[in-house]
Amino acid sequence: MTDEEVGLLVKNEFSLKTLGTTEAYLEIHEPIYSNGELKIDRIDREGRPDLIIVYLPVKGEYFHFAVYIDTEEKAIFNVGTESRNMVYLRATSDTMDLNQLCKLCSLIPTKVWNKGDLKPNKKSAYDFSGAWFEPNPEPDAFEDKLKKLLLYLQNDKPGVRELVSKANAYVQVIMDFHAGNQLLGSAGVNLECVKLLADLNLEISFDITAWGESFK
């Protein structure tokens, strides 16, 4: 299926609401439109060959709508949500400056701050230096993001181990779910990722929140 075919399927479903789940979600939350067209953040073709997942931003929220398409039937079979899943290596130090911290590893950080820099709220300063390494910030399932991060970190295994031994480095996971009902969602760490974490001597930490409106 082409991107155009995928986009048309999603547009029609969000207009006609043929699935009960679509109607239920659109009663409490809105998608985002750009120039009159539904905004699509990502079309995910990385899973099964017969499955496409389309991620659409939700107005005023962190999580995404997730639209599931059967490519053989060329039809949508489910509409749900995907939590915002931030999965990254976080390295901090209260004794090293940013330059010293980044020299421990050859990987390029995606976010950095130096001890003494103002925090985003501009009201206080960091009392430690830090760096994030987040190679895949796009919408995706937690399990896929974790594996992609760990495989990326394998590009400089000695450097990651240096960060762990000489700074405070670990995998940080932030998950922002839709607070629709009692079952928010789930997160699993498979054996392959457990082995990769152990190989890099990394711990993993989870922060989980829920946002938005409950179902009517």
GULUMBA-830224 format. One record per residue: residue number from 1; x, y, z of N, C-alpha, C, CB in turn; residue in three letters; chain. Coordinates in steps of 0.2 Angstrom, whole numbers, always signed. Glycine has a CB too. Layout:
N
(seti NUM (X Y Z) (X Y Z) (X Y Z) (X Y Z) "Ala" "A"),
...
END
This chain:
216
(seti 1 (+4 -6 +0) (+0 +0 +0) (+4 +6 +0) (-5 +0 +6) "Met" "A"),
(seti 2 (+2 +11 -4) (+6 +17 -4) (+4 +22 +2) (+5 +21 -11) "Thr" "A"),
(seti 3 (+8 +27 +3) (+6 +32 +8) (+0 +35 +7) (+12 +37 +9) "Asp" "A"),
(seti 4 (-2 +36 +0) (-8 +40 -2) (-14 +35 +0) (-8 +41 -9) "Glu" "A"),
(seti 5 (-13 +29 -1) (-19 +24 +0) (-20 +24 +8) (-17 +17 -3) "Glu" "A"),
(seti 6 (-14 +24 +11) (-15 +23 +19) (-18 +30 +21) (-8 +22 +22) "Val" "A"),
(seti 7 (-16 +35 +19) (-19 +42 +21) (-26 +42 +20) (-15 +47 +18) "Gly" "A"),
(seti 8 (-29 +40 +14) (-36 +40 +12) (-40 +35 +16) (-37 +38 +5) "Leu" "A"),
(seti 9 (-37 +29 +18) (-41 +25 +23) (-42 +28 +29) (-37 +18 +23) "Leu" "A"),
(seti 10 (-36 +31 +32) (-37 +34 +39) (-42 +40 +38) (-30 +37 +41) "Val" "A"),
(seti 11 (-41 +44 +33) (-46 +50 +32) (-53 +48 +32) (-44 +54 +26) "Lys" "A"),
(seti 12 (-55 +42 +29) (-62 +40 +28) (-64 +37 +35) (-62 +34 +23) "Asn" "A"),
(seti 13 (-60 +34 +38) (-62 +31 +45) (-63 +36 +50) (-56 +26 +47) "Glu" "A"),
(seti 14 (-59 +41 +50) (-60 +47 +55) (-66 +51 +53) (-54 +51 +55) "Phe" "A"),
(seti 15 (-68 +51 +47) (-74 +54 +44) (-80 +50 +46) (-73 +56 +37) "Ser" "A"),
(seti 16 (-80 +44 +44) (-86 +40 +44) (-87 +36 +51) (-86 +35 +38) "Leu" "A"),
(seti 17 (-81 +35 +54) (-82 +32 +61) (-85 +25 +60) (-85 +36 +66) "Lys" "A"),
(seti 18 (-83 +20 +56) (-86 +14 +55) (-85 +9 +61) (-84 +11 +48) "Thr" "A"),
(seti 19 (-79 +10 +64) (-77 +6 +70) (-80 +10 +77) (-70 +5 +70) "Leu" "A"),
(seti 20 (-82 +6 +81) (-85 +8 +87) (-79 +12 +91) (-88 +3 +92) "Gly" "A"),
(seti 21 (-73 +9 +91) (-67 +12 +94) (-66 +19 +92) (-61 +8 +94) "Thr" "A"),
(seti 22 (-66 +20 +85) (-65 +26 +82) (-70 +32 +85) (-66 +26 +75) "Thr" "A"),
(seti 23 (-76 +30 +85) (-81 +34 +88) (-80 +36 +95) (-88 +31 +87) "Glu" "A"),
(seti 24 (-78 +31 +99) (-77 +32 +106) (-71 +37 +107) (-76 +25 +110) "Ala" "A"),
(seti 25 (-66 +36 +104) (-60 +40 +104) (-62 +47 +102) (-54 +38 +101) "Tyr" "A"),
(seti 26 (-65 +48 +97) (-67 +55 +94) (-72 +58 +98) (-69 +54 +87) "Leu" "A"),
(seti 27 (-75 +55 +102) (-80 +58 +107) (-76 +62 +112) (-85 +53 +110) "Glu" "A"),
(seti 28 (-70 +60 +114) (-67 +63 +119) (-60 +67 +117) (-65 +58 +124) "Ile" "A"),
(seti 29 (-58 +65 +111) (-51 +68 +109) (-52 +70 +102) (-45 +64 +111) "His" "A"),
(seti 30 (-47 +75 +100) (-47 +77 +93) (-41 +75 +89) (-49 +84 +92) "Glu" "A"),
(seti 31 (-41 +73 +83) (-34 +73 +79) (-32 +80 +77) (-35 +69 +73) "Pro" "A"),
(seti 32 (-27 +81 +75) (-24 +88 +72) (-24 +88 +65) (-17 +89 +75) "Ile" "A"),
(seti 33 (-27 +94 +62) (-27 +95 +55) (-22 +100 +53) (-35 +97 +53) "Tyr" "A"),
(seti 34 (-19 +99 +47) (-15 +104 +44) (-17 +105 +37) (-7 +101 +45) "Ser" "A"),
(seti 35 (-19 +112 +36) (-21 +114 +29) (-27 +109 +27) (-16 +113 +24) "Asn" "A"),
(seti 36 (-32 +108 +32) (-38 +104 +31) (-37 +97 +30) (-41 +106 +25) "Gly" "A"),
(seti 37 (-31 +94 +31) (-29 +87 +31) (-27 +84 +37) (-24 +86 +25) "Glu" "A"),
(seti 38 (-29 +78 +39) (-27 +75 +45) (-19 +74 +45) (-30 +68 +45) "Leu" "A"),
(seti 39 (-16 +76 +51) (-9 +76 +52) (-7 +69 +54) (-7 +81 +57) "Lys" "A"),
(seti 40 (-2 +66 +50) (+0 +60 +51) (+8 +60 +53) (+0 +55 +45) "Ile" "A"),
(seti 41 (+10 +58 +59) (+17 +59 +61) (+21 +53 +59) (+17 +59 +69) "Asp" "A"),
(seti 42 (+18 +47 +58) (+22 +42 +56) (+18 +36 +53) (+27 +39 +61) "Arg" "A"),
(seti 43 (+20 +33 +47) (+17 +27 +45) (+23 +21 +46) (+16 +27 +37) "Ile" "A"),
(seti 44 (+21 +17 +51) (+26 +11 +53) (+24 +5 +49) (+25 +10 +60) "Asp" "A"),
(seti 45 (+30 +3 +45) (+29 -3 +41) (+35 -8 +43) (+31 -1 +34) "Arg" "A"),
(seti 46 (+37 -7 +49) (+43 -11 +52) (+41 -18 +55) (+47 -7 +57) "Glu" "A"),
(seti 47 (+35 -19 +56) (+32 -25 +60) (+31 -31 +55) (+26 -24 +64) "Gly" "A"),
(seti 48 (+25 -34 +56) (+24 -39 +51) (+22 -37 +44) (+17 -43 +54) "Arg" "A"),
(seti 49 (+24 -41 +39) (+22 -38 +32) (+15 -37 +30) (+25 -43 +27) "Pro" "A"),
(seti 50 (+11 -40 +34) (+3 -38 +33) (+0 -33 +37) (-1 -45 +34) "Asp" "A"),
(seti 51 (+5 -29 +41) (+2 -24 +46) (+6 -17 +45) (+3 -26 +53) "Leu" "A"),
(seti 52 (+2 -12 +45) (+4 -5 +45) (+1 -2 +51) (+3 -1 +38) "Ile" "A"),
(seti 53 (+5 +2 +55) (+2 +6 +60) (+3 +13 +58) (+5 +4 +67) "Ile" "A"),
(seti 54 (-2 +17 +59) (-2 +24 +57) (-3 +28 +64) (-7 +26 +52) "Val" "A"),
(seti 55 (+2 +33 +65) (+2 +37 +71) (+0 +44 +70) (+9 +37 +75) "Tyr" "A"),
(seti 56 (-6 +46 +73) (-8 +53 +72) (-8 +57 +79) (-15 +53 +69) "Leu" "A"),
(seti 57 (-5 +63 +79) (-5 +67 +85) (-12 +68 +88) (-1 +73 +84) "Pro" "A"),
(seti 58 (-13 +68 +94) (-19 +70 +97) (-19 +77 +100) (-21 +65 +103) "Val" "A"),
(seti 59 (-24 +81 +98) (-24 +88 +100) (-23 +89 +108) (-30 +92 +98) "Lys" "A"),
(seti 60 (-18 +93 +110) (-17 +94 +117) (-14 +89 +121) (-23 +97 +120) "Gly" "A"),
(seti 61 (-12 +83 +118) (-10 +77 +122) (-3 +75 +120) (-15 +72 +122) "Glu" "A"),
(seti 62 (+0 +71 +124) (+7 +68 +123) (+6 +62 +118) (+10 +66 +129) "Tyr" "A"),
(seti 63 (+1 +58 +120) (+0 +51 +116) (-3 +52 +109) (-5 +47 +120) "Phe" "A"),
(seti 64 (-3 +47 +105) (-5 +47 +98) (-11 +42 +97) (+1 +45 +94) "His" "A"),
(seti 65 (-15 +44 +92) (-19 +39 +90) (-15 +34 +86) (-25 +42 +85) "Phe" "A"),
(seti 66 (-17 +27 +86) (-14 +22 +82) (-19 +19 +78) (-10 +17 +87) "Ala" "A"),
(seti 67 (-18 +19 +72) (-23 +16 +67) (-19 +9 +64) (-25 +21 +62) "Val" "A"),
(seti 68 (-23 +4 +65) (-20 -3 +63) (-23 -5 +56) (-21 -8 +68) "Tyr" "A"),
(seti 69 (-19 -6 +51) (-21 -8 +44) (-19 -15 +42) (-19 -3 +39) "Ile" "A"),
(seti 70 (-23 -19 +40) (-22 -25 +37) (-20 -24 +29) (-28 -31 +38) "Asp" "A"),
(seti 71 (-14 -25 +28) (-12 -23 +21) (-14 -28 +16) (-4 -23 +20) "Thr" "A"),
(seti 72 (-16 -34 +18) (-19 -39 +13) (-26 -37 +11) (-18 -46 +16) "Glu" "A"),
(seti 73 (-30 -35 +16) (-37 -33 +15) (-37 -26 +13) (-41 -35 +22) "Glu" "A"),
(seti 74 (-32 -22 +14) (-32 -15 +13) (-38 -12 +17) (-33 -13 +6) "Lys" "A"),
(seti 75 (-38 -14 +24) (-43 -11 +28) (-41 -10 +35) (-49 -16 +28) "Ala" "A"),
(seti 76 (-44 -5 +38) (-42 -4 +45) (-46 -9 +50) (-44 +4 +47) "Ile" "A"),
(seti 77 (-43 -12 +54) (-46 -17 +59) (-46 -14 +66) (-43 -23 +58) "Phe" "A"),
(seti 78 (-42 -9 +68) (-43 -7 +74) (-40 +1 +75) (-39 -11 +79) "Asn" "A"),
(seti 79 (-43 +4 +79) (-40 +11 +81) (-39 +11 +88) (-45 +17 +78) "Val" "A"),
(seti 80 (-34 +13 +91) (-32 +14 +98) (-28 +20 +99) (-29 +7 +100) "Gly" "A"),
(seti 81 (-24 +19 +104) (-19 +24 +106) (-12 +21 +107) (-21 +29 +112) "Thr" "A"),
(seti 82 (-7 +25 +106) (+0 +23 +108) (+3 +28 +113) (+5 +22 +102) "Glu" "A"),
(seti 83 (+5 +26 +118) (+8 +31 +123) (+14 +34 +120) (+10 +27 +130) "Ser" "A"),
(seti 84 (+15 +40 +122) (+22 +43 +120) (+27 +40 +124) (+22 +51 +122) "Arg" "A"),
(seti 85 (+32 +36 +120) (+37 +32 +123) (+44 +36 +122) (+37 +25 +120) "Asn" "A"),
(seti 86 (+46 +38 +127) (+53 +41 +127) (+58 +36 +130) (+54 +48 +130) "Met" "A"),
(seti 87 (+63 +34 +126) (+67 +29 +128) (+74 +31 +126) (+66 +22 +125) "Val" "A"),
(seti 88 (+79 +32 +131) (+85 +35 +129) (+90 +34 +135) (+85 +43 +128) "Tyr" "A"),
(seti 89 (+97 +34 +133) (+102 +33 +138) (+103 +40 +141) (+109 +31 +134) "Leu" "A"),
(seti 90 (+102 +41 +148) (+103 +47 +151) (+110 +46 +155) (+97 +48 +156) "Arg" "A"),
(seti 91 (+114 +51 +154) (+121 +51 +158) (+122 +58 +161) (+127 +50 +153) "Ala" "A"),
(seti 92 (+123 +58 +168) (+124 +64 +171) (+130 +63 +176) (+118 +65 +176) "Thr" "A"),
(seti 93 (+133 +69 +178) (+138 +70 +182) (+138 +76 +186) (+145 +68 +179) "Ser" "A"),
(seti 94 (+139 +76 +193) (+140 +82 +196) (+147 +84 +197) (+136 +82 +203) "Asp" "A"),
(seti 95 (+152 +81 +195) (+159 +82 +195) (+162 +84 +189) (+163 +77 +199) "Thr" "A"),
(seti 96 (+160 +81 +183) (+162 +83 +177) (+158 +88 +173) (+163 +76 +172) "Met" "A"),
(seti 97 (+162 +92 +169) (+158 +97 +165) (+155 +93 +158) (+162 +103 +163) "Asp" "A"),
(seti 98 (+152 +96 +154) (+149 +93 +148) (+154 +90 +144) (+144 +98 +145) "Leu" "A"),
(seti 99 (+159 +94 +143) (+165 +92 +138) (+168 +86 +141) (+170 +98 +137) "Asn" "A"),
(seti 100 (+169 +85 +147) (+172 +79 +150) (+168 +73 +149) (+174 +80 +157) "Gln" "A"),
(seti 101 (+161 +75 +151) (+156 +69 +150) (+156 +66 +143) (+149 +72 +153) "Leu" "A"),
(seti 102 (+155 +71 +138) (+154 +68 +131) (+160 +65 +129) (+152 +74 +127) "Cys" "A"),
(seti 103 (+166 +67 +131) (+172 +63 +129) (+173 +56 +131) (+179 +67 +132) "Lys" "A"),
(seti 104 (+169 +54 +135) (+169 +47 +137) (+166 +42 +132) (+165 +46 +144) "Leu" "A"),
(seti 105 (+162 +45 +128) (+158 +41 +123) (+158 +45 +116) (+151 +40 +125) "Cys" "A"),
(seti 106 (+159 +41 +111) (+159 +44 +104) (+152 +45 +101) (+163 +39 +99) "Ser" "A"),
(seti 107 (+147 +42 +104) (+140 +43 +101) (+138 +51 +102) (+135 +39 +105) "Leu" "A"),
(seti 108 (+134 +53 +97) (+132 +60 +97) (+126 +61 +101) (+131 +63 +90) "Ile" "A"),
(seti 109 (+126 +65 +107) (+120 +66 +111) (+115 +70 +107) (+122 +69 +118) "Pro" "A"),
(seti 110 (+108 +69 +109) (+103 +73 +106) (+101 +79 +110) (+97 +68 +105) "Thr" "A"),
(seti 111 (+103 +79 +117) (+101 +84 +121) (+107 +84 +126) (+94 +83 +125) "Lys" "A"),
(seti 112 (+109 +90 +128) (+115 +91 +133) (+113 +97 +137) (+122 +92 +129) "Val" "A"),
(seti 113 (+116 +97 +143) (+116 +103 +147) (+123 +103 +152) (+110 +104 +151) "Trp" "A"),
(seti 114 (+125 +109 +153) (+131 +110 +158) (+129 +112 +165) (+136 +115 +155) "Asn" "A"),
(seti 115 (+133 +110 +169) (+131 +112 +176) (+131 +119 +177) (+137 +109 +181) "Lys" "A"),
(seti 116 (+126 +122 +179) (+125 +129 +180) (+120 +132 +174) (+132 +132 +179) "Gly" "A"),
(seti 117 (+119 +128 +169) (+114 +130 +164) (+107 +131 +167) (+114 +126 +158) "Asp" "A"),
(seti 118 (+103 +136 +164) (+96 +136 +167) (+92 +130 +164) (+94 +143 +164) "Leu" "A"),
(seti 119 (+88 +128 +168) (+83 +123 +166) (+78 +126 +162) (+80 +120 +172) "Lys" "A"),
(seti 120 (+74 +122 +158) (+69 +125 +153) (+64 +130 +156) (+65 +119 +150) "Pro" "A"),
(seti 121 (+63 +129 +163) (+58 +134 +166) (+61 +141 +168) (+55 +131 +172) "Asn" "A"),
(seti 122 (+68 +141 +166) (+72 +147 +167) (+72 +150 +174) (+69 +153 +163) "Lys" "A"),
(seti 123 (+69 +146 +179) (+69 +148 +186) (+74 +145 +191) (+62 +146 +189) "Lys" "A"),
(seti 124 (+78 +140 +188) (+83 +137 +192) (+88 +134 +187) (+80 +131 +197) "Ser" "A"),
(seti 125 (+94 +132 +190) (+100 +130 +186) (+101 +123 +188) (+106 +134 +187) "Ala" "A"),
(seti 126 (+104 +119 +183) (+106 +112 +184) (+112 +112 +189) (+108 +109 +177) "Tyr" "A"),
(seti 127 (+112 +107 +193) (+118 +106 +198) (+122 +100 +196) (+115 +106 +205) "Asp" "A"),
(seti 128 (+121 +98 +190) (+125 +93 +187) (+125 +93 +179) (+122 +86 +189) "Phe" "A"),
(seti 129 (+130 +91 +176) (+130 +91 +169) (+126 +84 +166) (+137 +91 +166) "Ser" "A"),
(seti 130 (+124 +85 +160) (+120 +79 +158) (+120 +78 +150) (+113 +79 +160) "Gly" "A"),
(seti 131 (+118 +72 +148) (+117 +71 +140) (+112 +66 +139) (+124 +69 +137) "Ala" "A"),
(seti 132 (+108 +66 +134) (+103 +61 +132) (+106 +58 +125) (+96 +64 +132) "Trp" "A"),
(seti 133 (+105 +52 +125) (+106 +49 +118) (+99 +45 +116) (+112 +44 +118) "Phe" "A"),
(seti 134 (+96 +48 +112) (+89 +46 +110) (+89 +45 +102) (+83 +50 +112) "Glu" "A"),
(seti 135 (+91 +40 +99) (+91 +39 +92) (+85 +39 +88) (+96 +33 +90) "Pro" "A"),
(seti 136 (+79 +37 +92) (+73 +36 +88) (+67 +39 +92) (+71 +28 +87) "Asn" "A"),
(seti 137 (+67 +46 +91) (+61 +50 +95) (+54 +49 +92) (+63 +57 +95) "Pro" "A"),
(seti 138 (+54 +46 +86) (+48 +46 +82) (+43 +41 +86) (+49 +43 +75) "Glu" "A"),
(seti 139 (+36 +42 +85) (+31 +38 +88) (+32 +30 +87) (+24 +40 +86) "Pro" "A"),
(seti 140 (+32 +26 +92) (+34 +19 +91) (+32 +16 +97) (+41 +18 +89) "Asp" "A"),
(seti 141 (+31 +9 +97) (+30 +5 +103) (+36 +5 +107) (+28 -2 +101) "Ala" "A"),
(seti 142 (+35 +4 +114) (+41 +4 +119) (+46 -1 +117) (+38 +3 +126) "Phe" "A"),
(seti 143 (+43 -7 +115) (+48 -13 +114) (+52 -12 +108) (+44 -19 +113) "Glu" "A"),
(seti 144 (+49 -9 +103) (+53 -7 +97) (+59 -2 +99) (+49 -5 +91) "Asp" "A"),
(seti 145 (+57 +3 +102) (+61 +9 +104) (+67 +6 +108) (+58 +14 +108) "Lys" "A"),
(seti 146 (+66 +2 +113) (+71 -1 +117) (+76 -4 +113) (+68 -5 +123) "Leu" "A"),
(seti 147 (+74 -9 +109) (+78 -13 +105) (+82 -8 +101) (+74 -18 +101) "Lys" "A"),
(seti 148 (+79 -4 +97) (+83 +1 +93) (+88 +5 +97) (+78 +6 +89) "Lys" "A"),
(seti 149 (+87 +7 +103) (+92 +11 +107) (+97 +6 +109) (+88 +14 +113) "Leu" "A"),
(seti 150 (+96 +0 +111) (+101 -4 +113) (+106 -6 +108) (+98 -10 +117) "Leu" "A"),
(seti 151 (+103 -7 +102) (+107 -9 +96) (+111 -3 +94) (+103 -11 +90) "Leu" "A"),
(seti 152 (+109 +3 +94) (+112 +9 +93) (+118 +10 +98) (+108 +15 +93) "Tyr" "A"),
(seti 153 (+117 +9 +104) (+122 +9 +109) (+128 +4 +108) (+119 +8 +116) "Leu" "A"),
(seti 154 (+127 -1 +105) (+132 -6 +103) (+137 -3 +99) (+129 -12 +100) "Gln" "A"),
(seti 155 (+136 +3 +95) (+141 +6 +91) (+147 +8 +95) (+137 +11 +87) "Asn" "A"),
(seti 156 (+146 +10 +101) (+152 +12 +105) (+151 +8 +112) (+152 +19 +106) "Asp" "A"),
(seti 157 (+151 +2 +112) (+151 -2 +119) (+155 +0 +124) (+151 -9 +117) "Lys" "A"),
(seti 158 (+162 +1 +122) (+167 +3 +128) (+165 +10 +130) (+174 +4 +125) "Pro" "A"),
(seti 159 (+163 +15 +126) (+161 +21 +128) (+155 +21 +133) (+159 +26 +122) "Gly" "A"),
(seti 160 (+150 +17 +131) (+144 +17 +135) (+146 +14 +142) (+139 +12 +132) "Val" "A"),
(seti 161 (+150 +9 +142) (+153 +7 +149) (+157 +12 +153) (+157 +0 +148) "Arg" "A"),
(seti 162 (+160 +16 +149) (+164 +22 +152) (+159 +26 +156) (+168 +25 +148) "Glu" "A"),
(seti 163 (+153 +28 +152) (+148 +32 +155) (+145 +29 +161) (+143 +34 +150) "Leu" "A"),
(seti 164 (+144 +23 +161) (+141 +19 +167) (+146 +19 +173) (+139 +12 +165) "Val" "A"),
(seti 165 (+152 +18 +172) (+157 +18 +177) (+159 +24 +180) (+163 +14 +175) "Ser" "A"),
(seti 166 (+160 +29 +176) (+162 +36 +178) (+157 +41 +179) (+168 +38 +173) "Lys" "A"),
(seti 167 (+151 +40 +176) (+145 +45 +177) (+139 +41 +180) (+144 +49 +171) "Ala" "A"),
(seti 168 (+134 +44 +180) (+127 +41 +182) (+124 +39 +175) (+123 +45 +187) "Asn" "A"),
(seti 169 (+124 +34 +172) (+121 +32 +166) (+117 +26 +166) (+127 +31 +160) "Ala" "A"),
(seti 170 (+111 +27 +163) (+106 +21 +163) (+101 +23 +158) (+102 +21 +170) "Tyr" "A"),
(seti 171 (+97 +18 +156) (+91 +19 +151) (+85 +22 +155) (+89 +12 +148) "Val" "A"),
(seti 172 (+83 +27 +152) (+77 +31 +155) (+71 +30 +150) (+78 +38 +156) "Gln" "A"),
(seti 173 (+66 +28 +153) (+59 +27 +149) (+54 +31 +152) (+57 +19 +150) "Val" "A"),
(seti 174 (+51 +35 +148) (+45 +39 +150) (+39 +38 +146) (+47 +47 +150) "Ile" "A"),
(seti 175 (+34 +35 +149) (+28 +33 +145) (+22 +37 +147) (+27 +25 +146) "Met" "A"),
(seti 176 (+19 +41 +143) (+13 +45 +144) (+7 +42 +140) (+14 +52 +141) "Asp" "A"),
(seti 177 (+3 +38 +144) (-3 +34 +142) (-9 +39 +141) (-4 +28 +146) "Phe" "A"),
(seti 178 (-14 +36 +138) (-21 +39 +138) (-24 +36 +144) (-25 +37 +131) "His" "A"),
(seti 179 (-27 +41 +148) (-30 +38 +154) (-38 +37 +152) (-30 +44 +160) "Ala" "A"),
(seti 180 (-39 +32 +148) (-45 +30 +146) (-49 +26 +150) (-45 +27 +139) "Gly" "A"),
(seti 181 (-46 +21 +153) (-49 +16 +157) (-44 +13 +162) (-52 +10 +154) "Asn" "A"),
(seti 182 (-45 +8 +166) (-41 +6 +171) (-34 +3 +168) (-44 +1 +175) "Gln" "A"),
(seti 183 (-35 -1 +162) (-29 -4 +159) (-26 +1 +154) (-31 -10 +155) "Leu" "A"),
(seti 184 (-21 +4 +157) (-17 +10 +153) (-14 +7 +147) (-12 +14 +157) "Leu" "A"),
(seti 185 (-10 +1 +148) (-6 -2 +143) (-1 -6 +146) (-2 +4 +138) "Gly" "A"),
(seti 186 (+4 -8 +142) (+9 -13 +145) (+16 -11 +142) (+7 -20 +143) "Ser" "A"),
(seti 187 (+21 -14 +145) (+28 -13 +143) (+32 -20 +145) (+31 -7 +146) "Ala" "A"),
(seti 188 (+35 -23 +140) (+38 -29 +141) (+46 -28 +139) (+35 -35 +137) "Gly" "A"),
(seti 189 (+50 -31 +142) (+57 -32 +141) (+59 -39 +139) (+62 -29 +146) "Val" "A"),
(seti 190 (+60 -40 +133) (+61 -47 +131) (+68 -50 +132) (+60 -48 +123) "Asn" "A"),
(seti 191 (+70 -56 +132) (+76 -59 +134) (+82 -56 +130) (+76 -66 +133) "Leu" "A"),
(seti 192 (+81 -54 +123) (+86 -51 +119) (+88 -44 +122) (+84 -50 +112) "Glu" "A"),
(seti 193 (+83 -40 +124) (+85 -34 +127) (+88 -34 +134) (+79 -29 +127) "Cys" "A"),
(seti 194 (+86 -39 +138) (+89 -41 +144) (+96 -42 +143) (+85 -46 +148) "Val" "A"),
(seti 195 (+98 -46 +138) (+105 -48 +137) (+109 -42 +135) (+105 -53 +132) "Lys" "A"),
(seti 196 (+106 -38 +131) (+109 -32 +128) (+110 -27 +134) (+105 -28 +123) "Leu" "A"),
(seti 197 (+105 -26 +138) (+106 -22 +144) (+112 -24 +149) (+100 -21 +148) "Leu" "A"),
(seti 198 (+112 -31 +150) (+117 -33 +154) (+124 -33 +151) (+116 -41 +155) "Ala" "A"),
(seti 199 (+125 -33 +144) (+131 -33 +140) (+134 -26 +141) (+130 -35 +133) "Asp" "A"),
(seti 200 (+129 -21 +141) (+132 -14 +142) (+132 -12 +149) (+127 -9 +138) "Leu" "A"),
(seti 201 (+130 -16 +154) (+130 -15 +161) (+125 -9 +163) (+137 -13 +163) "Asn" "A"),
(seti 202 (+120 -9 +160) (+115 -4 +160) (+109 -6 +165) (+112 -1 +154) "Leu" "A"),
(seti 203 (+107 -1 +169) (+100 -2 +172) (+95 +2 +168) (+100 +1 +179) "Glu" "A"),
(seti 204 (+89 +0 +170) (+83 +3 +166) (+78 +6 +171) (+80 -1 +161) "Ile" "A"),
(seti 205 (+76 +12 +170) (+71 +15 +175) (+65 +18 +171) (+74 +21 +178) "Ser" "A"),
(seti 206 (+59 +17 +174) (+52 +19 +171) (+49 +24 +175) (+48 +12 +170) "Phe" "A"),
(seti 207 (+47 +29 +171) (+42 +34 +174) (+36 +34 +169) (+45 +42 +173) "Asp" "A"),
(seti 208 (+30 +33 +173) (+24 +31 +169) (+18 +36 +171) (+21 +24 +170) "Ile" "A"),
(seti 209 (+15 +40 +167) (+10 +44 +168) (+4 +43 +163) (+12 +52 +168) "Thr" "A"),
(seti 210 (-2 +46 +165) (-8 +45 +161) (-11 +52 +160) (-13 +40 +164) "Ala" "A"),
(seti 211 (-14 +53 +154) (-17 +60 +152) (-23 +59 +149) (-11 +64 +148) "Trp" "A"),
(seti 212 (-27 +65 +148) (-32 +65 +143) (-39 +63 +147) (-31 +60 +138) "Gly" "A"),
(seti 213 (-44 +62 +143) (-51 +61 +145) (-53 +54 +145) (-56 +65 +141) "Glu" "A"),
(seti 214 (-57 +52 +150) (-59 +45 +150) (-65 +44 +145) (-62 +43 +158) "Ser" "A"),
(seti 215 (-66 +38 +144) (-72 +36 +139) (-78 +38 +142) (-72 +29 +137) "Phe" "A"),
(seti 216 (-83 +40 +138) (-90 +42 +140) (-94 +36 +141) (-93 +47 +135) "Lys" "A"),
END
